Amino acid sequence: MSILGTEGRTWFGDVNGEISPANAYFKTEVLANLAGTVAVAGTAVTGTGTSFTTSFSVGQYVMFNDLTPKISKITAIASNTSMTIEDSLTVPALTTYRLYEEFWLGQTMGGITAKVSIKKSDIKHDQQGDSRADAVVTGYEGTVEIPMSEATAYRMSKVFQGFKAHLNLTGGIVGSTQGVPIGERDTTIARQLTLYKIVGGLDSTDPDDKVDFFVCAPSAEMEAKYDAAGQRTVKVTFNLYRDTTKKVDGVPLLWGSGTYTLDP
């Protein structure tokens, strides 16, 4: 007796298994402008009709909708109309603003690797008669590696802990530094990582051409390579965690691709 079925498609692959470039986004979410307007002088943000204390938390990013949009991390919130940002900028009064939660990491040409290791209890030597079938799942380790073929100082600052892109007053990048933020937790920096297959120069709308890694924390590892043949290449590793709000058959998910139904 043969069991008939259909062949699923791999990430970004067509029916022939051909792989296309993909765009990578670190938490894709389009957010509306918040109430009021702002002005920025240096690292000081002054609001008019704003509610900074309820709209933001320290460590989040704010986007100023200037003629050239500018983005910076919030370092302190003093009141509903006063807060401090990481970068020194100049933004005119009456500028609209919003919480920024979308970082385009650029186009990747392949080599994306997702790895999940399921941990099970070990059978002890003195447990005579026990079989491997008695082992149970006790944990896991998950990672996603992405070669950033279009890595820039700004993009690196969003996906590698301790990497900072330094800006001038107009928002241009003038330098970069690398440190190690000892004590920073993955729970404070984790976001969703989404990859879309590129079709005709645009992100595909086909569910089979998209994969969501629901909870990813960057900077487990960065590898920057310089050589005459390949020029500069950068690979970034994300720690992959379960999303307890998304489950299938009661099991929290690491990622999802194509069409599937979540538990109610």
ZAKOL-414525 format. One record per residue (C-alpha): x, y, z. Coordinates in nm, 2 decimals. Example, Ala and Ser with C-alpha at 12.3 -4.5 7.8 and 13.67 -1.06 7.14 Angstrom:
% residues 2
[[1.23,-0.45,0.78]]
[[1.37,-0.11,0.71]]
//
This chain:
% residues 264
[[0.00,0.00,0.00]]
[[0.14,0.34,-0.10]]
[[0.05,0.66,0.08]]
[[0.00,0.95,-0.16]]
[[0.11,1.30,-0.05]]
[[0.23,1.63,-0.18]]
[[0.58,1.77,-0.16]]
[[0.63,2.08,0.05]]
[[0.85,2.36,-0.06]]
[[1.17,2.45,0.11]]
[[1.24,2.80,0.24]]
[[1.27,3.04,-0.06]]
[[1.28,2.74,-0.30]]
[[1.05,2.70,-0.60]]
[[0.91,2.36,-0.72]]
[[1.24,2.28,-0.87]]
[[1.43,2.35,-0.55]]
[[1.59,2.66,-0.69]]
[[1.69,2.91,-0.42]]
[[1.65,3.28,-0.46]]
[[1.80,3.58,-0.26]]
[[1.60,3.68,0.05]]
[[1.55,4.00,0.25]]
[[1.60,3.98,0.62]]
[[1.41,4.19,0.87]]
[[1.47,4.20,1.25]]
[[1.11,4.23,1.38]]
[[0.88,4.34,1.11]]
[[0.62,4.57,1.25]]
[[0.48,4.89,1.10]]
[[0.37,5.12,1.37]]
[[0.17,5.44,1.35]]
[[0.29,5.78,1.45]]
[[0.24,5.86,1.82]]
[[0.05,6.15,1.97]]
[[0.21,6.50,1.96]]
[[0.52,6.63,1.79]]
[[0.89,6.65,1.90]]
[[1.21,6.85,1.86]]
[[1.56,6.72,1.91]]
[[1.87,6.91,2.01]]
[[2.17,6.69,2.07]]
[[2.05,6.40,2.28]]
[[1.76,6.59,2.43]]
[[1.41,6.52,2.30]]
[[1.14,6.77,2.38]]
[[0.78,6.68,2.31]]
[[0.46,6.87,2.27]]
[[0.14,6.69,2.35]]
[[0.34,6.37,2.40]]
[[0.32,6.08,2.64]]
[[0.68,5.95,2.66]]
[[0.63,5.76,2.99]]
[[0.36,5.54,2.85]]
[[0.46,5.52,2.49]]
[[0.83,5.41,2.54]]
[[1.06,5.22,2.76]]
[[1.44,5.28,2.80]]
[[1.62,5.07,2.54]]
[[1.36,5.10,2.27]]
[[1.42,5.29,1.95]]
[[1.24,5.60,1.83]]
[[1.21,5.72,1.47]]
[[1.19,6.09,1.39]]
[[1.01,6.15,1.06]]
[[1.24,6.43,0.95]]
[[1.31,6.50,0.58]]
[[1.56,6.22,0.62]]
[[1.42,5.99,0.89]]
[[1.65,5.95,1.20]]
[[1.65,5.66,1.45]]
[[1.81,5.64,1.79]]
[[1.79,5.43,2.11]]
[[1.62,5.58,2.42]]
[[1.85,5.61,2.71]]
[[1.63,5.79,2.97]]
[[1.27,5.91,3.01]]
[[1.23,6.21,3.25]]
[[0.86,6.29,3.18]]
[[0.59,6.27,2.92]]
[[0.75,6.56,2.73]]
[[1.12,6.50,2.80]]
[[1.36,6.21,2.72]]
[[1.72,6.14,2.62]]
[[1.85,5.94,2.32]]
[[2.18,5.77,2.25]]
[[2.29,5.97,1.95]]
[[2.33,6.35,1.91]]
[[2.08,6.47,1.65]]
[[1.91,6.78,1.52]]
[[1.54,6.75,1.45]]
[[1.32,7.06,1.40]]
[[1.01,7.13,1.60]]
[[0.67,6.99,1.50]]
[[0.83,6.66,1.37]]
[[0.62,6.35,1.40]]
[[0.77,6.04,1.55]]
[[0.70,5.67,1.63]]
[[0.83,5.36,1.80]]
[[1.07,5.19,1.56]]
[[1.07,4.81,1.56]]
[[1.18,4.72,1.21]]
[[1.54,4.68,1.11]]
[[1.61,4.58,0.75]]
[[1.93,4.37,0.76]]
[[1.97,4.38,0.38]]
[[1.96,4.11,0.11]]
[[2.12,3.77,0.18]]
[[2.24,3.56,-0.11]]
[[2.21,3.23,0.06]]
[[2.39,3.03,0.33]]
[[2.12,3.08,0.59]]
[[2.15,2.81,0.86]]
[[1.89,2.72,1.12]]
[[2.00,2.47,1.38]]
[[1.80,2.31,1.66]]
[[1.95,2.06,1.91]]
[[1.70,1.87,2.12]]
[[1.84,1.77,2.46]]
[[1.72,1.45,2.63]]
[[1.79,1.30,2.97]]
[[2.09,1.06,2.97]]
[[2.05,0.70,3.09]]
[[2.29,0.64,3.37]]
[[2.53,0.34,3.38]]
[[2.39,0.20,3.70]]
[[2.03,0.21,3.56]]
[[2.04,-0.15,3.46]]
[[1.75,-0.25,3.23]]
[[1.65,0.10,3.13]]
[[1.64,0.17,2.76]]
[[1.70,0.48,2.55]]
[[1.32,0.48,2.50]]
[[1.29,0.60,2.86]]
[[1.48,0.93,2.78]]
[[1.27,1.24,2.78]]
[[1.31,1.59,2.62]]
[[1.47,1.82,2.88]]
[[1.57,2.12,2.68]]
[[1.70,2.25,2.35]]
[[1.94,2.49,2.18]]
[[1.85,2.68,1.87]]
[[2.05,2.92,1.65]]
[[2.00,3.10,1.31]]
[[2.31,3.21,1.11]]
[[2.27,3.47,0.84]]
[[2.55,3.59,0.61]]
[[2.49,3.96,0.58]]
[[2.61,4.04,0.22]]
[[2.50,4.40,0.27]]
[[2.63,4.46,0.62]]
[[2.67,4.83,0.71]]
[[2.78,4.99,1.04]]
[[2.41,5.09,1.10]]
[[2.28,4.73,1.04]]
[[2.55,4.58,1.25]]
[[2.46,4.81,1.54]]
[[2.12,4.65,1.54]]
[[2.22,4.29,1.54]]
[[2.55,4.26,1.73]]
[[2.57,4.35,2.10]]
[[2.83,4.61,2.18]]
[[2.87,4.73,1.82]]
[[2.79,5.10,1.79]]
[[2.75,5.32,1.48]]
[[2.85,5.68,1.56]]
[[2.64,5.96,1.40]]
[[2.69,6.32,1.32]]
[[2.43,6.59,1.38]]
[[2.26,6.51,1.05]]
[[2.23,6.14,1.12]]
[[2.53,6.03,0.90]]
[[2.75,5.75,1.02]]
[[3.10,5.88,1.09]]
[[3.25,5.59,1.28]]
[[3.20,5.26,1.47]]
[[3.32,5.09,1.78]]
[[3.29,4.75,1.94]]
[[3.25,4.67,2.31]]
[[3.10,4.39,2.52]]
[[2.79,4.47,2.72]]
[[2.85,4.24,3.01]]
[[2.52,4.17,3.19]]
[[2.28,4.24,2.91]]
[[2.01,3.97,2.88]]
[[1.87,3.81,2.57]]
[[1.52,3.86,2.71]]
[[1.56,4.24,2.67]]
[[1.68,4.24,2.31]]
[[1.49,3.94,2.16]]
[[1.27,4.02,1.86]]
[[1.12,3.84,1.56]]
[[1.35,3.76,1.26]]
[[1.16,3.73,0.93]]
[[1.30,3.63,0.59]]
[[1.12,3.69,0.26]]
[[1.22,3.54,-0.08]]
[[1.28,3.82,-0.33]]
[[1.07,3.79,-0.64]]
[[1.10,4.06,-0.91]]
[[1.29,4.28,-0.68]]
[[1.02,4.28,-0.41]]
[[0.94,4.07,-0.10]]
[[0.72,3.78,-0.21]]
[[0.37,3.76,-0.07]]
[[0.35,3.38,-0.11]]
[[0.34,3.22,0.24]]
[[0.58,2.95,0.12]]
[[0.84,3.22,0.06]]
[[0.84,3.35,0.41]]
[[0.98,3.22,0.74]]
[[0.93,3.37,1.08]]
[[1.18,3.30,1.36]]
[[0.95,3.42,1.64]]
[[1.20,3.50,1.93]]
[[1.56,3.57,1.83]]
[[1.83,3.74,2.03]]
[[2.13,3.86,1.82]]
[[2.50,3.86,1.88]]
[[2.57,3.51,2.00]]
[[2.85,3.53,1.74]]
[[2.97,3.76,1.47]]
[[3.23,3.66,1.21]]
[[3.38,3.93,0.98]]
[[3.61,3.80,0.70]]
[[3.82,4.01,0.47]]
[[4.00,3.85,0.17]]
[[4.10,3.94,-0.18]]
[[3.85,3.70,-0.35]]
[[3.53,3.75,-0.15]]
[[3.61,4.10,-0.02]]
[[3.42,4.16,0.31]]
[[3.17,3.91,0.44]]
[[2.99,3.92,0.77]]
[[2.80,3.64,0.94]]
[[2.57,3.70,1.24]]
[[2.43,3.43,1.47]]
[[2.10,3.46,1.65]]
[[2.00,3.26,1.96]]
[[1.66,3.11,1.88]]
[[1.40,3.07,2.16]]
[[1.04,2.93,2.19]]
[[0.75,3.17,2.16]]
[[0.51,3.05,2.44]]
[[0.23,3.26,2.28]]
[[0.23,3.06,1.96]]
[[0.17,2.68,1.99]]
[[0.08,2.39,1.77]]
[[-0.06,2.08,1.95]]
[[0.03,2.25,2.28]]
[[0.40,2.28,2.18]]
[[0.55,2.64,2.18]]
[[0.71,2.72,1.84]]
[[1.05,2.82,1.73]]
[[0.96,2.92,1.38]]
[[0.69,2.89,1.12]]
[[0.68,2.90,0.74]]
[[0.40,2.86,0.49]]
[[0.04,2.81,0.60]]
[[-0.03,2.66,0.94]]
[[-0.29,2.68,1.22]]
[[-0.20,2.79,1.57]]
[[-0.38,2.66,1.88]]
[[-0.67,2.88,1.99]]
//
